């Protein structure tokens, strides 16, 4: 049975207030009208009732989103992002809350992205459980520019399937057709839903929920987070067959193009999913790609020509370490975090030697650390050489206690910790 009178939920003042609180919590940049969240709050008494009235009368119009480009993880490419104005964000969030009530009960158990009570860790552990049951092969499908390619006709059809309220359908259509401003020029949006809108994750879930139910109907085991999904089977032959069938369904039925160059059939242990891999033994492991990306960020913060003091450098480094290990703490390989800790400390030791510049300075620190003066004076350390950070005298002087005193976080201390405080 279809749901009616959904617009009443959207323009309800209490619902709009809840949507405003979420938009305020998320903050974010200003849209094309240059109005920030703080500025909107100052005019809330005036603008709140205006939004509700326009929605009720059916006269609300979305403004074009401001197009910006952000780095795409793991590549030199940029990802397009649309920044709506604050008022549009509130309306989209209100629609999102209504959609959550209507569509979420129909989402499958193997769909984890953008759902209350679900997490990426749960998705990874679901894959791990399936692998341990003998599903060693997988189909990893990459959807080409998914958010930019979702057909508007598909979204509107799926919304109409559950909702009998053309006022709401019209509102969603207006948001999809609002366009973007690129370098000061207006561009139409004939397909896709710009990333940056509070409604985009829900619309993507509504579209791919069709795929989820198709996979369930075929009796396939899978896990999905947004447009990242992996289908697990027991043999290479089955994986090849599933790849062909799923590709036909995505492109033929849903109209979603598949990136065949990035999609693959492989053993699960060789495929990265949400930054992790599952080993042949069924252990959760941080993928090589994730480690390389992490090291690149650490290198940026620990360049030896960094003029900041070591305390300042550690203060800037710790949020990265804390956030990264908070996500990857569920990994089960015993030495990965320990080896990364050793590598980070080596970089910092090398930085500190370069900051001290002269061997005489290091010798004085050696004596303070407990070396006899004669031994310190006999030690010859090249202060600008990377290899010097491996000398046992340097490790003894700049030991674990030295790093703890300047406040450095050790990744290995947080293995299997439930969660790590942000600050």
C-alpha positions in Angstrom: 0.0 0.0 0.0 1.4 3.4 -1.0 2.0 6.1 1.6 0.0 9.3 1.2 0.2 12.9 2.5 4.0 12.8 2.7 4.5 16.5 2.1 2.7 17.2 5.4 5.6 15.4 7.1 8.2 17.4 5.1 6.8 20.9 5.9 5.8 20.1 9.5 7.6 22.8 11.7 8.9 20.1 14.1 10.4 18.1 11.2 12.0 21.2 9.7 13.4 22.1 13.1 15.0 18.6 13.4 16.3 19.0 9.8 17.8 22.4 10.8 19.6 20.9 13.8 21.2 18.3 11.6 22.3 20.8 9.0 23.7 23.0 11.8 25.6 20.1 13.3 27.1 19.3 9.9 28.0 22.9 9.2 29.7 23.1 5.8 30.5 25.8 3.3 28.0 28.4 2.0 26.2 27.9 -1.4 25.8 30.3 -4.2 24.0 32.9 -2.0 27.1 33.0 0.3 24.9 32.6 3.4 26.6 30.5 6.1 24.9 28.3 8.6 25.6 30.9 11.3 24.1 33.7 9.2 21.0 31.6 8.5 20.6 31.0 12.3 20.5 34.7 12.9 17.6 35.0 10.4 15.9 31.7 11.5 12.8 33.4 13.0 12.1 35.0 9.6 13.3 32.2 7.2 11.9 29.1 9.1 8.2 30.0 8.6 8.9 31.1 5.1 10.3 27.7 4.1 7.4 25.9 5.7 4.8 28.1 4.0 6.4 27.8 0.5 6.6 24.0 0.9 2.9 23.9 1.9 1.9 26.1 -1.0 4.1 24.2 -3.5 6.0 27.3 -4.5 9.4 26.3 -3.0 12.2 26.3 -5.6 15.8 24.9 -5.2 18.7 27.1 -6.1 21.6 25.6 -8.2 24.4 24.0 -6.2 27.9 25.5 -6.2 30.2 23.1 -8.0 33.6 22.5 -6.3 36.1 19.7 -6.8 37.8 17.7 -4.0 40.7 15.2 -4.2 39.6 11.7 -5.1 41.3 9.3 -2.7 44.0 7.1 -4.3 44.2 9.1 -7.5 45.2 12.5 -8.9 41.6 13.0 -10.1 39.1 15.4 -8.6 35.6 14.4 -7.4 32.8 16.9 -8.2 30.8 18.1 -5.2 27.7 20.2 -5.2 27.2 22.7 -2.3 23.5 23.6 -1.9 22.4 26.8 -0.1 21.6 26.3 3.6 17.8 26.6 3.0 17.9 23.8 0.4 19.9 21.6 2.7 17.2 22.0 5.4 14.5 21.1 2.9 16.5 18.1 1.6 17.2 16.9 5.1 13.5 17.1 5.9 12.7 15.0 2.8 15.4 12.6 3.8 13.9 12.1 7.2 10.5 11.3 5.7 12.1 8.9 3.2 13.9 7.2 6.0 10.6 6.3 7.6 9.1 5.1 4.4 12.0 3.3 2.6 14.4 2.1 5.3 12.1 -0.8 6.4 12.5 -2.3 2.9 16.3 -2.2 2.9 18.0 -5.6 3.1 20.3 -6.8 5.9 23.3 -6.8 3.7 23.0 -3.1 2.9 25.1 -1.1 5.4 25.7 2.4 4.0 23.9 5.5 5.3 21.7 3.6 7.7 21.0 4.1 11.3 22.7 1.3 13.4 24.9 0.2 10.5 28.6 0.8 10.0 31.5 0.0 7.7 32.9 -2.3 10.4 29.7 -4.3 10.4 30.0 -4.6 6.6 33.5 -5.9 6.8 32.7 -8.4 9.5 29.7 -9.6 7.4 32.2 -10.3 4.5 34.6 -12.0 7.0 31.8 -14.3 8.2 30.8 -15.2 4.7 34.4 -16.0 3.7 34.8 -18.3 6.7 31.8 -20.2 5.4 33.7 -21.1 2.2 32.9 -18.2 -0.1 36.5 -17.5 -1.3 35.8 -15.9 -4.7 34.1 -12.6 -5.3 32.7 -10.2 -7.9 33.7 -6.6 -7.3 31.7 -4.2 -9.4 32.7 -0.5 -9.9 29.8 1.7 -10.9 31.1 4.5 -13.2 30.5 8.0 -11.7 27.5 6.5 -9.9 26.1 9.7 -8.3 26.5 11.6 -11.6 24.9 8.8 -13.6 21.7 7.8 -11.7 18.8 8.3 -14.2 16.2 10.7 -12.8 13.4 8.6 -14.4 14.5 5.6 -12.3 14.5 7.6 -9.1 11.1 9.1 -9.7 9.6 5.7 -10.7 10.9 4.1 -7.5 9.6 6.9 -5.3 6.2 6.7 -7.0 6.1 3.0 -6.3 6.1 3.6 -2.6 4.6 7.1 -2.3 1.3 8.5 -3.6 1.9 12.2 -3.3 2.8 14.1 -6.5 3.6 17.2 -4.5 6.6 15.4 -3.0 7.6 13.8 -6.3 7.5 17.3 -7.8 9.7 18.7 -5.0 12.3 15.9 -5.5 12.3 16.5 -9.2 12.9 20.2 -8.7 15.9 19.3 -6.5 17.3 17.0 -9.1 16.8 19.5 -11.9 18.1 22.5 -10.0 21.4 22.5 -11.8 24.9 23.6 -10.8 27.0 26.8 -11.1 30.4 26.0 -12.6 32.9 28.9 -12.8 30.0 31.3 -12.6 27.9 29.6 -15.4 24.7 27.6 -15.0 24.7 24.0 -16.1 21.7 21.8 -16.3 21.6 18.5 -14.5 19.7 16.0 -16.7 20.8 13.0 -14.6 22.5 12.2 -11.3 22.2 13.7 -7.9 25.1 16.0 -6.8 27.1 14.7 -3.9 26.8 17.3 -1.1 23.1 17.3 -0.8 21.7 15.6 2.4 19.2 13.7 0.1 21.8 12.2 -2.2 22.8 9.2 0.0 19.1 8.2 0.5 18.4 8.5 -3.3 21.4 6.3 -4.0 20.1 3.7 -1.5 16.6 3.8 -3.1 18.2 3.2 -6.5 20.5 0.4 -5.5 17.9 -1.2 -3.2 16.6 -2.7 -6.5 20.0 -4.4 -7.0 20.0 -5.6 -3.4 16.6 -7.3 -3.8 17.7 -8.8 -7.2 20.8 -10.3 -5.5 18.6 -11.7 -2.7 16.2 -13.2 -5.2 19.1 -15.0 -6.9 20.3 -16.3 -3.5 23.7 -14.5 -3.6 25.8 -13.4 -0.6 26.9 -9.8 -0.7 27.7 -6.6 1.2 27.1 -3.1 0.1 28.1 0.3 1.4 26.7 3.1 -0.9 27.9 2.2 -4.4 30.7 0.0 -3.1 29.6 -3.6 -3.1 31.1 -7.1 -3.2 29.3 -10.4 -4.1 30.8 -13.6 -2.7 30.6 -17.0 -4.3 32.4 -20.3 -3.9 34.1 -20.7 -7.3 35.7 -18.7 -10.1 33.1 -20.2 -12.6 30.2 -18.9 -10.5 31.9 -15.5 -10.1 32.2 -15.1 -13.9 28.6 -16.0 -14.3 27.5 -13.6 -11.6 29.6 -10.8 -13.1 27.9 -11.2 -16.5 24.4 -11.3 -15.0 24.8 -8.4 -12.6 26.4 -6.2 -15.3 23.5 -6.9 -17.6 21.0 -6.0 -14.8 22.8 -2.8 -13.8 23.2 -1.5 -17.3 20.1 -2.9 -18.9 17.4 -2.7 -16.1 18.7 0.2 -13.9 20.6 2.2 -16.6 23.7 2.4 -14.4 27.0 2.1 -16.4 29.6 -0.3 -15.1 33.3 0.6 -15.1 34.5 -2.7 -16.7 38.2 -1.7 -16.3 37.9 -1.5 -12.5 35.4 -4.3 -12.0 36.9 -7.7 -11.4 36.5 -11.3 -10.6 39.1 -12.4 -8.1 39.7 -14.3 -4.8 38.4 -12.3 -1.9 41.9 -12.1 -0.3 43.1 -10.1 -3.4 40.3 -7.5 -3.3 40.1 -4.4 -1.2 36.6 -3.5 0.2 36.2 -0.3 2.3 39.9 -0.2 2.8 40.2 -3.7 4.1 41.0 -7.2 2.8 40.0 -10.6 4.2 42.9 -13.1 4.2 42.6 -16.8 3.2 42.4 -17.6 6.9 39.5 -15.2 7.3 41.4 -12.5 9.1 40.6 -8.8 8.6 43.6 -6.9 7.2 44.3 -3.3 6.2 44.7 -3.2 2.4 48.0 -2.3 0.9 46.3 0.6 -0.9 45.0 2.0 2.4 48.5 1.8 4.0 50.1 3.5 1.1 47.6 6.3 1.2 48.1 6.7 5.0 51.9 6.8 4.6 51.5 9.5 2.0 49.6 11.7 4.4 52.1 11.1 7.2 55.0 12.0 4.8 53.3 15.3 4.0 53.2 16.2 7.7 56.7 14.9 8.5 58.9 16.4 5.8 62.4 17.0 7.2 62.3 20.7 6.2 59.2 21.3 8.3 60.1 24.4 10.4 57.7 23.7 13.2 58.8 22.4 16.6 58.5 18.7 17.3 55.6 19.3 19.7 53.7 21.3 17.0 54.4 18.6 14.4 53.1 15.9 16.8 50.0 18.0 17.5 49.2 18.1 13.8 50.1 14.5 13.3 48.0 13.0 16.1 44.5 13.8 14.7 45.5 11.9 11.5 46.8 9.0 13.5 43.8 9.0 15.9 41.2 9.1 13.1 43.0 6.5 11.0 43.4 3.9 13.7 39.9 4.6 14.9 38.7 3.3 11.6 41.2 0.5 11.1 41.3 -0.7 14.7 39.3 -3.9 13.8 42.2 -5.2 11.7 43.6 -8.5 13.0 47.2 -8.7 11.6 49.4 -8.7 14.6 52.4 -6.6 13.2 50.9 -4.0 10.8 50.2 -1.3 13.4 53.5 -2.0 15.2 55.5 -1.7 12.0 53.7 1.5 11.1 54.5 2.9 14.5 58.2 2.1 14.0 58.2 3.8 10.6 56.5 6.9 12.0 59.0 7.1 14.8 61.9 6.7 12.4 60.6 9.7 10.3 60.3 11.8 13.5 63.8 10.8 14.7 65.2 11.8 11.3 63.4 15.1 11.5 64.7 15.8 15.0 68.3 15.1 14.1 68.0 17.6 11.2 66.5 20.2 13.5 69.5 19.8 15.9 71.8 20.2 13.0 75.1 19.7 14.8 76.4 16.4 16.2 77.5 18.2 19.4 73.9 19.0 20.2 73.0 15.3 19.8 75.9 14.3 22.0 74.7 16.6 24.8 71.2 15.0 24.6 72.9 11.5 24.7 74.5 12.4 28.0 71.2 13.6 29.4 69.6 10.3 28.2 72.2 8.3 30.3 75.2 7.8 28.1 78.7 8.3 29.6 80.4 11.4 28.3 83.3 9.4 26.8 80.9 7.2 24.9 78.8 10.2 23.6 81.9 12.0 22.4 83.1 8.9 20.5 79.7 8.6 18.7 79.6 10.1 15.2 76.1 10.7 13.8 75.4 12.3 10.4 72.5 14.5 11.3 71.1 14.9 7.8 71.2 11.2 6.8 68.0 9.1 6.8 70.0 6.0 7.8 71.1 7.7 11.0 67.6 7.3 12.4 68.3 3.6 12.6 71.5 3.9 14.7 71.0 2.2 18.1 72.3 5.3 19.8 69.6 7.4 18.2 66.9 4.9 19.1 68.1 4.7 22.7 68.2 8.5 23.0 64.9 9.2 21.3 63.2 6.2 22.9 59.6 5.4 23.5 59.5 7.6 26.6 60.8 10.5 24.7 57.9 10.2 22.2 55.4 9.7 24.9 56.6 12.9 26.6 56.0 14.9 23.4 52.5 13.4 23.2 52.8 11.1 20.2 50.0 8.5 19.8 51.1 4.9 19.2 48.8 3.1 16.8 49.5 -0.3 18.3 48.1 0.8 21.7 44.6 0.9 20.1 44.4 -2.6 18.6 40.8 -4.0 19.2 39.8 -0.9 21.2 36.1 -0.4 20.9 36.5 3.3 20.0 39.1 6.0 20.4 38.3 9.5 21.8 38.6 12.2 19.1 40.5 14.4 21.5 
